[in-house]
Amino acid sequence: MARKVTDEQTLVAHGWVALDPADTGVIEKLFKKDIHEGEEKLMLAVLENAVEYFQKYVLARKPNGKKLFQEAEEWFLEKDSDGLFSFENSCETLELHPDYIRLGQGLLVWKEAKLKLSSVGGHRAGRPKLSRTRVTQTSGRLSKTA
């Protein structure tokens, strides 16, 4: 016996979902899910950008680099901000622990290690360098003296 195929079955079979136009709850749920996923992606991008600037410009000497580092550091250290893309709100949304990122094995520990390493390297750089000299052989012969 031949099966009657409905339009809804055809849509589902081809990757489309048929929705009851009266069921606005499903549409709202899908829309909110897309918005939420978009916000998470944007929050992650902002976090990645801040980490990049923090690490890239920690030893900056130029004003622009210093400014980018300072802005990133202030964003990480800001607490109790109610901004949508604040560090703590982003961490909460992405299910990350803000104090661990800041302190634990995080950015401030990394910064201190980098500054320490830089200061050790700076002392080495301040020492006078030995110049290389080339030793050439003399053409004379050595003789024994009595």
C-alpha positions as CSV (number, residue, x, y, z in Angstrom):
1,M,0.0,0.0,0.0
2,A,1.4,3.4,-0.9
3,R,2.1,5.8,1.9
4,K,0.8,9.3,1.8
5,V,3.7,11.7,2.3
6,T,2.8,15.0,3.9
7,D,4.5,18.3,3.2
8,E,5.8,18.3,6.9
9,Q,7.5,14.9,6.4
10,T,9.2,16.2,3.2
11,L,10.5,19.3,5.0
12,V,11.9,17.3,7.9
13,A,13.5,14.8,5.5
14,H,15.3,17.6,3.7
15,G,16.7,19.2,6.8
16,W,13.9,21.7,7.3
17,V,11.7,21.7,10.4
18,A,8.1,22.4,10.1
19,L,6.7,24.6,12.9
20,D,3.2,25.4,13.9
21,P,3.0,29.1,13.3
22,A,0.8,29.4,16.5
23,D,3.6,27.9,18.6
24,T,5.7,31.1,19.3
25,G,7.4,29.5,22.2
26,V,9.5,27.3,19.9
27,I,10.5,30.2,17.8
28,E,11.5,32.3,20.8
29,K,13.5,29.5,22.2
30,L,15.4,29.0,19.0
31,F,16.0,32.8,18.6
32,K,17.2,33.1,22.2
33,K,19.5,30.1,21.8
34,D,21.1,31.7,18.7
35,I,21.5,35.0,20.6
36,H,23.0,33.3,23.6
37,E,25.5,31.4,21.5
38,G,26.4,34.6,19.6
39,E,27.0,36.4,22.9
40,E,29.2,33.5,24.1
41,K,31.2,33.6,21.0
42,L,31.7,37.4,21.3
43,M,32.6,37.1,25.0
44,L,35.2,34.5,24.1
45,A,36.6,36.7,21.4
46,V,36.8,39.7,23.8
47,L,38.6,37.5,26.4
48,E,41.0,36.1,23.8
49,N,41.8,39.6,22.6
50,A,42.4,40.9,26.1
51,V,44.8,37.9,26.9
52,E,46.6,38.6,23.6
53,Y,47.1,42.3,24.5
54,F,48.1,41.5,28.1
55,Q,50.8,39.0,27.0
56,K,52.0,40.9,23.9
57,Y,52.4,44.3,25.5
58,V,53.4,43.4,29.1
59,L,56.9,44.7,28.4
60,A,55.9,47.4,26.0
61,R,57.9,50.6,25.9
62,K,55.9,52.5,23.3
63,P,52.9,54.5,24.6
64,N,50.3,52.7,22.4
65,G,51.5,49.2,23.6
66,K,51.5,50.4,27.2
67,K,48.0,51.7,26.8
68,L,46.7,48.4,25.4
69,F,48.4,46.4,28.2
70,Q,46.9,48.7,30.8
71,E,43.4,48.5,29.4
72,A,43.6,44.7,29.3
73,E,45.0,44.5,32.8
74,E,42.3,46.9,34.2
75,W,39.6,44.8,32.4
76,F,40.9,41.6,34.1
77,L,41.2,43.2,37.5
78,E,37.8,45.0,37.5
79,K,35.4,43.5,40.0
80,D,31.7,43.9,40.6
81,S,31.0,45.4,37.1
82,D,27.5,44.8,35.9
83,G,28.5,45.4,32.2
84,L,27.4,42.6,29.8
85,F,31.0,42.1,28.5
86,S,32.8,42.7,31.8
87,F,35.5,40.1,32.7
88,E,33.5,38.6,35.5
89,N,30.3,38.4,33.6
90,S,32.1,36.9,30.6
91,C,33.7,34.3,32.9
92,E,30.4,33.4,34.4
93,T,28.7,33.0,31.1
94,L,31.6,30.9,29.7
95,E,31.7,28.9,33.0
96,L,35.3,30.0,33.8
97,H,36.6,31.0,37.3
98,P,37.7,34.6,37.1
99,D,40.0,34.5,40.2
100,Y,41.8,31.4,38.9
101,I,42.5,33.2,35.6
102,R,43.6,36.4,37.4
103,L,45.6,34.8,40.2
104,G,45.8,31.0,40.5
105,Q,48.0,29.9,37.6
106,G,46.7,32.9,35.7
107,L,47.7,36.2,34.3
108,L,49.2,38.0,37.3
109,V,51.4,35.0,38.1
110,W,52.5,35.0,34.4
111,K,53.1,38.7,34.5
112,E,55.3,38.5,37.5
113,A,57.4,35.7,36.0
114,K,57.7,37.6,32.7
115,L,58.8,40.8,34.6
116,K,61.3,38.9,36.7
117,L,62.7,37.2,33.6
118,S,62.9,40.5,31.8
119,S,64.8,42.2,34.7
120,V,67.3,39.3,34.9
121,G,67.8,39.6,31.1
122,G,68.1,43.4,31.5
123,H,71.0,43.0,34.0
124,R,72.7,40.7,31.6
125,A,72.2,43.1,28.8
126,G,73.7,45.9,30.9
127,R,77.0,44.1,31.4
128,P,79.8,44.9,29.0
129,K,80.1,42.4,26.3
130,L,83.4,40.7,25.6
131,S,84.6,41.3,22.1
132,R,85.6,38.4,20.0
133,T,89.2,38.4,19.0
134,R,90.7,36.2,16.4
135,V,93.9,34.4,17.3
136,T,96.2,34.1,14.4
137,Q,99.2,31.8,14.3
138,T,102.6,33.4,14.2
139,S,105.0,32.3,11.6
140,G,108.0,32.3,14.0
141,R,109.2,29.2,15.6
142,L,109.5,28.8,19.3
143,S,112.9,28.1,20.6
144,K,114.1,26.7,23.9
145,T,116.0,29.0,26.1
146,A,118.6,27.7,28.5
